[in-house]
Amino acid sequence: MIQKKMYLMASIIISFMTFSHSAYSQWKFQHAQNELTRADELFSFSPFVVPTSQMTFPYKDVKSSLRVSCIDNKLATYMSFTQLPPIANSNVYGVFKTKIRIDESIQNVSLRKSIGSNRIDFINNFILARQIENGNELIVEIPFVGQGVRYFKFPLKGSKASMAFMNGKCGYRTGALTFEEFYKLALSKQENIEARHINISGEVISISVSADQWTAFDKDRKSKEVIKIALVSLIESGWQSKFAVEVVGSNYRNTIGGRLFPFRGHDLKKIFYKAVSELDFDESRIESFSVSEVDPVYYEKEDGFESLIGYIKSTNEKILITVR
């Protein structure tokens, strides 16, 4: 009886050790040194996988590995292929847009295929690398010429342990996603061309609402549309904290040439709150709203005389949202 118990316990321990090793061994880490420059080259990579539906001849045996590398102080996230068919719908630079799914999050991404290379690079390296180390599974949709769309499903178990060796290298920091990264992911899902007017740095979202971007008859509607995109992205980022809003920039009056009438601060404030009400956004999250606008000086004095310093070519109104 004792012998049976000992055998059972030994079996459990061996099974546990095998499982733990298997979970880590799905991803591997490689450290090499460039023979010429002696610079470190770091690689973290998944096992090779086949597409979920097999390709036809001559690409029946195509496999791909998901990789993160740090070479020459540059981080790269890419798919390495044993054989790579031509990519459909790519531009002259080899860039194409597609979709990926990390766990339950579907995202629009841009990838680049270099001529003569058997790899496809993700353009948004840092955020994707963070998602890889914090995720369980990545599915990538690739459109091939003559083969149609194929899906590659990469396991992400073990990526966190493998990528830990890259912490502090190539400007990369392991760990959870920051607010800026969460917001960029949410913004990338907004399939609206006006999203190009929105940027984020750290905890500050910048919304460009310069009146010269649109016609005089369309500027109110367009600016409200951009504000709504920014707020929807804030909601979808999952961030629940309060924030401060500020209108900044120079507001040029229509005194020189046939210029468009720019926004004044109080106009943008009204448009902002209208966007808030149409979205049914929680207004209590707006901690403060301030306006800091400056009119430019059109003339300067030289030897006691006023002289024109030039025509104003563009307006520069912005709305800044600072998350606390």
C-alpha positions as CSV (number, residue, x, y, z in Angstrom):
1,M,0.0,0.0,0.0
2,I,2.8,2.4,1.0
3,Q,4.7,1.5,-2.2
4,K,1.6,2.3,-4.3
5,K,1.2,5.7,-2.6
6,M,4.9,6.6,-3.2
7,Y,4.5,5.5,-6.9
8,L,1.4,7.8,-7.2
9,M,3.1,10.8,-5.6
10,A,6.2,10.3,-7.9
11,S,3.9,10.2,-10.9
12,I,2.2,13.4,-9.9
13,I,5.5,15.2,-9.3
14,I,6.9,14.0,-12.7
15,S,3.7,15.1,-14.5
16,F,3.9,18.6,-12.8
17,M,7.5,19.1,-13.8
18,T,6.8,18.0,-17.4
19,F,3.9,20.4,-17.6
20,S,5.9,23.3,-16.2
21,H,8.7,22.7,-18.6
22,S,6.3,22.3,-21.6
23,A,4.6,25.7,-20.8
24,Y,7.9,27.5,-20.9
25,S,9.5,25.5,-23.8
26,Q,6.8,26.8,-26.2
27,W,8.8,30.0,-26.4
28,K,12.6,30.1,-26.4
29,F,15.2,32.8,-25.9
30,Q,18.5,33.1,-27.8
31,H,21.4,35.4,-27.1
32,A,24.0,35.9,-29.9
33,Q,26.8,38.3,-30.5
34,N,27.6,40.0,-33.8
35,E,31.1,38.8,-34.9
36,L,32.0,42.1,-36.5
37,T,30.5,44.7,-34.1
38,R,30.4,42.4,-31.0
39,A,26.9,43.9,-30.3
40,D,24.4,41.7,-28.5
41,E,21.6,40.2,-30.5
42,L,18.6,39.0,-28.6
43,F,15.7,36.8,-29.9
44,S,12.5,35.6,-28.2
45,F,10.5,33.3,-30.4
46,S,7.5,30.9,-30.6
47,P,7.5,27.4,-32.0
48,F,6.7,27.1,-35.7
49,V,3.0,26.8,-36.5
50,V,1.2,25.9,-39.8
51,P,-1.8,27.9,-41.1
52,T,-5.2,26.8,-39.8
53,S,-6.0,25.7,-43.4
54,Q,-3.3,24.1,-45.5
55,M,-2.0,26.0,-48.6
56,T,-1.7,24.5,-52.0
57,F,1.4,23.6,-54.0
58,P,4.1,24.9,-53.9
59,Y,3.4,26.3,-50.4
60,K,1.9,23.2,-48.8
61,D,4.6,23.0,-46.1
62,V,4.7,26.7,-45.1
63,K,5.3,27.3,-41.4
64,S,5.7,30.5,-39.4
65,S,7.3,31.5,-36.0
66,L,6.4,34.7,-34.1
67,R,9.5,36.5,-33.0
68,V,10.7,39.6,-31.0
69,S,14.2,40.7,-31.5
70,C,16.6,43.4,-30.2
71,I,19.4,44.1,-32.7
72,D,21.4,47.4,-33.0
73,N,19.3,48.9,-30.3
74,K,16.1,48.4,-32.4
75,L,13.1,46.3,-31.3
76,A,11.4,44.3,-34.0
77,T,8.3,42.1,-33.8
78,Y,7.8,39.9,-36.9
79,M,6.7,36.6,-38.4
80,S,9.4,34.4,-39.8
81,F,8.4,31.9,-42.5
82,T,10.0,28.8,-43.9
83,Q,8.6,29.9,-47.3
84,L,6.7,33.1,-48.0
85,P,4.2,33.4,-50.9
86,P,3.5,36.9,-52.4
87,I,1.3,39.1,-50.2
88,A,-1.9,40.5,-51.7
89,N,-3.0,44.1,-51.3
90,S,0.4,45.5,-50.4
91,N,1.6,48.9,-51.5
92,V,4.9,49.7,-53.3
93,Y,6.7,49.7,-49.9
94,G,5.4,46.2,-49.1
95,V,3.0,47.6,-46.4
96,F,-0.4,46.1,-46.1
97,K,-3.3,46.3,-43.5
98,T,-4.9,43.3,-41.9
99,K,-6.4,42.1,-38.6
100,I,-5.1,40.3,-35.6
101,R,-6.7,38.8,-32.5
102,I,-5.0,38.7,-29.2
103,D,-7.1,36.7,-26.8
104,E,-10.6,38.4,-27.3
105,S,-9.3,41.7,-28.7
106,I,-9.5,42.1,-32.5
107,Q,-7.3,44.9,-33.8
108,N,-6.4,46.5,-37.1
109,V,-2.6,46.5,-37.8
110,S,-0.1,47.4,-40.5
111,L,2.6,45.0,-41.6
112,R,5.5,45.2,-44.0
113,K,7.1,42.6,-46.2
114,S,10.6,43.4,-47.6
115,I,11.5,42.3,-51.0
116,G,13.5,39.0,-51.0
117,S,12.7,38.4,-47.3
118,N,10.9,35.5,-45.6
119,R,9.6,37.6,-42.8
120,I,6.7,40.0,-42.2
121,D,7.3,42.9,-39.8
122,F,4.6,44.4,-37.5
123,I,4.9,48.2,-37.7
124,N,3.7,48.8,-34.1
125,N,6.5,47.0,-32.3
126,F,6.4,48.1,-28.7
127,I,2.7,47.8,-28.0
128,L,2.4,44.4,-29.8
129,A,5.4,43.1,-27.9
130,R,3.7,44.1,-24.6
131,Q,0.5,42.4,-25.7
132,I,2.4,39.2,-26.6
133,E,4.1,38.9,-23.2
134,N,0.7,39.5,-21.5
135,G,-1.5,37.4,-23.7
136,N,-2.4,33.7,-24.3
137,E,-2.9,33.5,-28.0
138,L,-2.3,35.6,-31.2
139,I,-4.1,34.9,-34.5
140,V,-2.9,36.8,-37.6
141,E,-4.8,37.1,-40.8
142,I,-2.6,37.1,-43.9
143,P,-3.9,37.6,-47.5
144,F,-1.7,35.7,-50.0
145,V,-1.7,36.0,-53.8
146,G,-3.1,32.8,-55.3
147,Q,-3.7,31.3,-51.8
148,G,-6.4,33.6,-50.4
149,V,-6.6,34.5,-46.7
150,R,-4.8,32.2,-44.3
151,Y,-4.7,32.4,-40.5
152,F,-1.7,31.7,-38.3
153,K,-2.4,30.9,-34.6
154,F,0.5,31.4,-32.2
155,P,0.6,30.2,-28.6
156,L,1.9,32.9,-26.2
157,K,2.4,30.7,-23.2
158,G,6.0,31.1,-22.0
159,S,6.5,34.4,-23.9
160,K,6.6,36.4,-20.6
161,A,9.5,34.3,-19.2
162,S,11.3,34.3,-22.6
163,M,10.9,38.1,-23.1
164,A,12.0,38.9,-19.5
165,F,15.6,38.7,-20.8
166,M,14.9,41.8,-23.0
167,N,13.9,44.0,-20.2
168,G,15.8,47.3,-20.4
169,K,17.1,46.5,-23.9
170,C,16.2,48.4,-27.1
171,G,14.1,50.8,-25.0
172,Y,11.8,48.0,-24.1
173,R,10.2,47.5,-20.6
174,T,8.4,44.4,-19.7
175,G,5.2,44.6,-17.7
176,A,1.6,45.6,-18.0
177,L,0.4,48.0,-20.7
178,T,0.4,51.7,-19.9
179,F,-2.5,54.1,-20.4
180,E,-0.9,55.4,-23.6
181,E,-0.6,51.9,-25.0
182,F,-4.2,51.0,-24.1
183,Y,-5.4,54.3,-25.7
184,K,-3.5,53.7,-28.9
185,L,-5.0,50.2,-29.2
186,A,-8.5,51.6,-28.7
187,L,-7.8,54.4,-31.2
188,S,-6.5,52.0,-33.8
189,K,-9.9,50.3,-33.8
190,Q,-11.7,53.5,-34.9
191,E,-12.3,53.1,-38.7
192,N,-12.7,56.8,-39.3
193,I,-10.2,58.9,-41.3
194,E,-10.7,61.8,-38.9
195,A,-8.9,59.7,-36.2
196,R,-5.6,61.0,-37.8
197,H,-6.2,64.3,-36.0
198,I,-5.7,62.6,-32.6
199,N,-2.4,61.9,-30.9
200,I,-1.3,60.8,-27.4
201,S,1.9,61.1,-25.5
202,G,2.0,59.8,-21.9
203,E,-1.2,60.9,-20.2
204,V,-2.1,63.7,-22.6
205,I,-4.5,63.2,-25.6
206,S,-4.1,65.9,-28.2
207,I,-7.0,66.6,-30.5
208,S,-6.2,68.9,-33.5
209,V,-9.2,71.0,-34.4
210,S,-7.6,73.7,-36.5
211,A,-10.3,75.4,-38.5
212,D,-8.2,75.4,-41.7
213,Q,-8.5,71.6,-41.8
214,W,-12.1,71.8,-43.0
215,T,-14.4,74.2,-44.9
216,A,-16.1,77.0,-43.0
217,F,-19.5,75.3,-43.3
218,D,-18.2,71.9,-42.1
219,K,-15.8,72.8,-39.3
220,D,-18.3,72.5,-36.5
221,R,-19.5,69.1,-37.5
222,K,-16.0,67.7,-38.3
223,S,-14.5,69.0,-35.0
224,K,-17.3,67.4,-33.0
225,E,-16.7,64.1,-34.9
226,V,-13.0,64.1,-34.0
227,I,-13.9,64.9,-30.3
228,K,-16.3,62.0,-30.3
229,I,-13.7,59.6,-31.7
230,A,-11.3,60.7,-29.0
231,L,-13.8,60.2,-26.2
232,V,-15.0,56.8,-27.6
233,S,-11.4,55.6,-27.6
234,L,-11.0,56.8,-24.0
235,I,-14.1,54.7,-23.1
236,E,-12.8,51.7,-25.0
237,S,-9.4,51.9,-23.4
238,G,-11.0,50.9,-20.2
239,W,-9.5,53.8,-18.2
240,Q,-11.9,55.1,-15.6
241,S,-10.1,58.0,-14.0
242,K,-11.0,61.7,-14.2
243,F,-9.4,64.1,-16.6
244,A,-8.8,67.8,-17.3
245,V,-9.6,69.5,-20.6
246,E,-7.9,72.5,-22.1
247,V,-8.2,74.5,-25.3
248,V,-4.8,75.8,-26.4
249,G,-3.2,77.5,-29.4
250,S,-3.4,80.6,-31.5
251,N,-6.8,81.7,-32.8
252,Y,-6.3,83.9,-35.9
253,R,-9.0,86.4,-36.8
254,N,-10.0,87.0,-40.4
255,T,-8.1,90.3,-40.7
256,I,-5.5,89.4,-43.3
257,G,-6.5,87.8,-46.7
258,G,-9.5,85.7,-47.3
259,R,-9.0,83.3,-44.4
260,L,-11.4,80.9,-42.7
261,F,-12.9,82.0,-39.5
262,P,-11.1,80.0,-36.7
263,F,-12.6,78.6,-33.6
264,R,-12.7,80.7,-30.4
265,G,-12.2,78.9,-27.1
266,H,-15.8,79.2,-26.0
267,D,-17.0,77.8,-29.3
268,L,-14.9,74.7,-28.9
269,K,-16.0,74.3,-25.3
270,K,-19.7,74.2,-26.5
271,I,-18.8,71.7,-29.3
272,F,-16.9,69.5,-26.8
273,Y,-19.9,69.3,-24.3
274,K,-22.3,68.7,-27.2
275,A,-20.2,65.7,-28.2
276,V,-20.2,64.5,-24.5
277,S,-24.0,64.7,-24.4
278,E,-24.5,62.9,-27.7
279,L,-22.3,60.0,-26.5
280,D,-24.0,59.9,-23.1
281,F,-20.5,60.2,-21.6
282,D,-20.1,60.5,-17.8
283,E,-19.7,64.3,-17.5
284,S,-18.6,64.0,-13.9
285,R,-15.2,62.6,-15.1
286,I,-14.3,66.1,-16.5
287,E,-12.4,67.6,-13.6
288,S,-11.8,71.0,-15.2
289,F,-12.1,72.8,-18.5
290,S,-9.9,75.8,-19.3
291,V,-9.2,77.9,-22.3
292,S,-5.7,79.3,-23.1
293,E,-5.9,81.1,-26.5
294,V,-3.6,83.8,-27.9
295,D,-4.1,86.0,-30.9
296,P,-0.9,86.4,-33.0
297,V,0.8,89.8,-33.5
298,Y,0.4,90.8,-37.1
299,Y,2.6,93.9,-36.9
300,E,5.9,94.7,-35.2
301,K,7.7,98.0,-34.6
302,E,11.0,98.8,-36.3
303,D,12.6,102.2,-35.8
304,G,9.3,103.5,-34.5
305,F,7.3,102.3,-37.5
306,E,4.9,99.4,-37.6
307,S,5.5,96.8,-40.4
308,L,3.6,93.7,-41.5
309,I,5.5,90.5,-40.5
310,G,3.7,88.2,-43.0
311,Y,0.6,86.4,-43.7
312,I,-0.7,83.8,-41.3
313,K,-1.0,80.5,-43.2
314,S,-2.7,78.1,-40.7
315,T,-4.5,78.1,-37.4
316,N,-3.5,75.9,-34.5
317,E,-6.4,75.2,-32.2
318,K,-6.1,72.0,-30.1
319,I,-8.0,70.4,-27.3
320,L,-5.8,68.6,-24.7
321,I,-7.2,65.9,-22.5
322,T,-5.0,65.1,-19.5
323,V,-5.8,61.9,-17.7
324,R,-5.2,62.0,-13.9
